[in-house]
């Protein structure tokens, strides 16, 4: 049995902050609507959303210095490296 089989399929990285400018979570790149609907989506629909997230986050971060800074700060805080 696959030990990850019981884990829910999610892109969440525990950096849950919605950027006001883009409307996206700075950690995973999902919209508020996608986050709200996530538990009702089947794995195929989740994979379809997750496939879009890397490009979506890269585009949002490139267009917003604030989003890029906030995402980096949140990552450092999660890793315990923020001073």
ChimeraX attribute file (.defattr): number of C-alpha atoms within 10 A of each C-alpha:
attribute: neighborCount
match mode: 1-to-1
recipient: residues
	/A:1	5
	/A:2	6
	/A:3	6
	/A:4	8
	/A:5	8
	/A:6	8
	/A:7	8
	/A:8	9
	/A:9	16
	/A:10	15
	/A:11	16
	/A:12	13
	/A:13	11
	/A:14	11
	/A:15	16
	/A:16	16
	/A:17	16
	/A:18	18
	/A:19	19
	/A:20	9
	/A:21	11
	/A:22	16
	/A:23	15
	/A:24	23
	/A:25	21
	/A:26	26
	/A:27	21
	/A:28	23
	/A:29	29
	/A:30	24
	/A:31	16
	/A:32	13
	/A:33	10
	/A:34	15
	/A:35	16
	/A:36	10
	/A:37	11
	/A:38	17
	/A:39	13
	/A:40	11
	/A:41	12
	/A:42	10
	/A:43	14
	/A:44	10
	/A:45	12
	/A:46	18
	/A:47	15
	/A:48	10
	/A:49	17
	/A:50	17
	/A:51	12
	/A:52	12
	/A:53	16
	/A:54	12
	/A:55	11
	/A:56	16
	/A:57	22
	/A:58	13
	/A:59	11
	/A:60	20
	/A:61	19
	/A:62	12
	/A:63	13
	/A:64	15
	/A:65	11
	/A:66	13
	/A:67	22
	/A:68	17
	/A:69	13
	/A:70	17
	/A:71	22
	/A:72	15
	/A:73	16
	/A:74	20
	/A:75	18
	/A:76	13
	/A:77	13
	/A:78	13
	/A:79	9
	/A:80	9
	/A:81	10
	/A:82	11
	/A:83	6
